[in-house]
Amino acid sequence: MLMVTVPLKGPRSAALPADVLDILWFVASFEHGVQHLHADSSEAGGVGHLTFFVRAPTREKAVALARGITRRALANSPGLTGWHVVPIQP
């Protein structure tokens, strides 16, 4: 099992919504391999972190799965309006 953390940045005055895990589990239900999810809500205006525990053959596939689920959740969930995935630093 691999652990992948996806950092999120939101509106200046917002913290991750309380139902973010419900939203992610709904989106993840269409994928195979997600075993556990955890959300670390930052203070309003900070960076939040979504942690995925994923069964995948490679780290690259685990990262792609976690980031894909997160992007779909952000695109389709009104409660996450204004949030975006923080780009990966090389």
C-alpha positions as CSV (number, residue, x, y, z in Angstrom):
1,M,0.0,0.0,0.0
2,L,1.3,3.5,-0.9
3,M,0.5,6.8,0.8
4,V,0.0,9.9,-1.4
5,T,-0.7,13.4,-0.1
6,V,-2.4,15.9,-2.3
7,P,-2.1,19.5,-1.1
8,L,-5.0,21.9,-1.8
9,K,-5.2,25.6,-1.6
10,G,-8.5,27.4,-1.2
11,P,-10.1,30.8,-1.0
12,R,-8.4,33.1,1.5
13,S,-11.2,32.9,4.0
14,A,-12.0,29.2,3.7
15,A,-11.1,26.0,5.4
16,L,-11.7,22.6,3.8
17,P,-15.4,21.8,4.2
18,A,-16.4,19.2,6.8
19,D,-17.9,16.9,4.2
20,V,-14.7,16.8,2.0
21,L,-14.2,13.1,2.9
22,D,-17.7,12.2,1.9
23,I,-17.2,14.0,-1.4
24,L,-13.9,12.2,-2.0
25,W,-15.3,8.7,-1.1
26,F,-18.1,9.2,-3.6
27,V,-15.7,10.0,-6.4
28,A,-13.2,7.3,-5.2
29,S,-16.0,4.7,-5.3
30,F,-15.6,4.6,-9.1
31,E,-11.9,3.7,-8.8
32,H,-10.1,0.6,-7.6
33,G,-7.3,0.7,-5.1
34,V,-8.3,3.4,-2.6
35,Q,-8.2,1.9,0.9
36,H,-8.3,4.9,3.2
37,L,-8.6,8.7,3.0
38,H,-7.7,11.4,5.5
39,A,-8.2,15.2,5.3
40,D,-6.1,17.6,7.2
41,S,-7.9,20.9,7.2
42,S,-5.7,23.9,7.4
43,E,-6.6,27.2,9.0
44,A,-8.7,29.4,6.8
45,G,-6.7,30.5,3.8
46,G,-3.9,27.9,4.3
47,V,-3.0,24.7,2.5
48,G,-5.1,21.6,3.3
49,H,-3.8,18.1,2.7
50,L,-5.7,15.0,1.4
51,T,-3.9,11.8,2.2
52,F,-4.8,8.7,0.2
53,F,-3.7,5.1,1.1
54,V,-3.8,3.3,-2.3
55,R,-3.0,-0.1,-3.6
56,A,-1.2,0.5,-6.9
57,P,1.6,-1.3,-8.7
58,T,3.8,1.9,-8.8
59,R,4.1,5.2,-7.0
60,E,3.4,7.0,-10.2
61,K,0.1,5.2,-10.6
62,A,-0.9,5.9,-7.0
63,V,-0.1,9.6,-7.4
64,A,-2.1,9.7,-10.7
65,L,-5.0,8.0,-9.1
66,A,-5.1,10.3,-6.0
67,R,-4.7,13.5,-8.0
68,G,-7.3,12.3,-10.6
69,I,-9.9,11.7,-7.8
70,T,-9.1,15.0,-6.2
71,R,-9.5,16.9,-9.5
72,R,-12.8,15.2,-10.3
73,A,-14.1,16.1,-6.8
74,L,-13.0,19.7,-7.2
75,A,-14.6,20.0,-10.7
76,N,-17.9,18.4,-9.7
77,S,-18.6,19.5,-6.1
78,P,-20.1,22.9,-5.5
79,G,-18.8,22.7,-1.8
80,L,-15.2,22.7,-3.1
81,T,-15.6,25.8,-5.4
82,G,-12.5,27.9,-5.3
83,W,-10.2,25.0,-4.2
84,H,-7.4,23.8,-6.4
85,V,-4.6,21.2,-6.3
86,V,-1.2,22.8,-5.5
87,P,1.3,21.9,-8.2
88,I,4.0,19.4,-7.5
89,Q,7.4,21.0,-6.8
90,P,10.2,19.4,-8.8
